[in-house]
Amino acid sequence: TGEATFLRRVTDAEGDPPEGGIGSLQFDRDGRLFAGTGRRTGNLLRIDPDTGIYTLIGHAFSSAIGGLALRANPVD
């Protein structure tokens, strides 16, 4: 149905939610979960699916990350 099910809050190690909220989610081939934040914060995060704790990976240039995609042929 596409209905969402709440599992846990997404926070950093101090319990703070990501600035701008989560705008997109994508698992990679190894099961790691990545997220992009919205509202012009443009942060790329890695989320531990078991705990909901995120780690900041990097920043975009003053724009939201509205979509993430897995590259079909990854470059080693």
N, C-alpha and C positions, 0 to 999 in steps of 0.2 A: 504494500500500500504506500510505501514511502514515509509512513508515519515515524517521527523521531521518538526515541526512548531515552530519557535522561539516565545517565549512568553515574556521572560524578562531575564536580566543578573542575574547570580548567584554571589552574593558578600557578604562580611561581613558587619557589621553595618557601617564601615568606607568607604565602596564602593570598597574594594579590592577583586579581584577574588581569589578563592582557589588556593593555591600553588599546581602545578602539574595537574590542571584541573580536571574535573569530569570524572571518569573512569567507574562508575556504579551507577545505581539508583534503589531504591526499596521502594514501599509504604508498610507500615505495615497494619494490620487489622483495625486500628483506623484512617487510612488516613494520618499518619505522613510520610513524605518523607525523606529518608536517602540516602546518597551518599558516595561513596568511591572515593578518589583521586588517580590519577595515577602518573607516572614518579617517582617511588620510594619514594614518600612522605608518602603514606599510612595513610591518615587521614580519620576518619569516621566523617561525618557531618550530621546534621539535617537541612533540608531546609524548610523554610516557603513557600509553593507553591503560596501563594497570593502575597508575596513581593519579593521572590527570595533571601532573606537574609538567610545566613547559620550560624549555630552555631557549633563549633568544639566539638565533643563528645569524641574523643580519637585518639590515634596513633597506627599504626601497627609497626612492627619491620623492618624498612628499606626496605619496599617493597610496591608496588602499591596494591590498593584494586581493582582488576579487576572484581569482581563479588560479589553481595550481594544476599542472599536468605532468604526467610521467612521460619521459622521453622514450620513444619506441626502441631506439638503438642507442643505449647509453655509451658514452665515451669513457674509456678506461684511463 
